[in-house]
């Protein structure tokens, strides 16, 4: 056998081994992520005693802590006041409610509202220990005037916002142990996903379009949204990076951007609609059948399902 043929066979053997390693990684990695989430979730709900040093305080950039470790201001910049007791909670907004449920406070929550459907008369009747609410609810001024303690929680625009809300809510409700476990669980998954996808993105970084509205409307997201922060964590490029917030876009913008992958959180039926939309047949994502529905939660992402969304999107994009 000629020397050139031997060298060629050696190269083919090396390439085959690498292909096998990649194939094995594609099988094992999703299992590792799912296993990690499952183990951490089991430890959280069973109350397993994970050793945490007394002086350990999660560090979130740009967030104020008092010397005692308890956050001294909330994300709105208001002073944090800890109630003497937490017996009755009114929670308005999916973000707050999901975190409070994860902290084991179902029994204390006397009202769970996802819209502004309460008024001052209701609050005077139930007399809550504390109210967790989005900013600018029409009854907030009256509630404060009546002496109710109100914690305003704006919409979470980044994963860091979720970290902050988990820690501050667990401090206020005296569920610090569960809050720290939830923070640690989420932080571990996010770091794992970010580190792993960074390696893949060095050789092949994907562009992504995320559709967020029913047809005939075309809406997407720019910076300053939780979905955008998830795309960044996955080391992908949002094709509407130059915009901020929720935005209306056009067919021509998307066709020109020519994304590698398309996601929608509208409905599974939206995937088929995207694939046959006039003019979209030449988009790389459509040609390669890389159009996916991802369930981010209704009406929007919440603190608790971010880990599942990250794991699902990573598997879709990179495997």
Secondary structure, DSSP 8 states (H G I E B T S, - for coil): --HHHHHHHHHHHHHHHHHHHHHHHHHHHHHHHHHHHHHHHHHHHHT------TT-----TT----TTSS-SB-TTS-B----S--S-EEEESHHHHHHHHHTT-GGGEEEEESSS---HHHHHHH--SEEEE-TT-TTHHHHHHTT--EEE-----SHHHHHHHHHHHHHHTT-HHHHHHHHHHHHHHHHHHHHHHHHHHTT---EEEEE-S-TT--EEE-BSSHHHHHHHHTT-EETTTTSBSEEE--HHHHHHH--SEEEESS-THHHHHHHTSTTGGGSHHHHTT-EEE----SSS--TTTHHHHHHHHHHHHH-
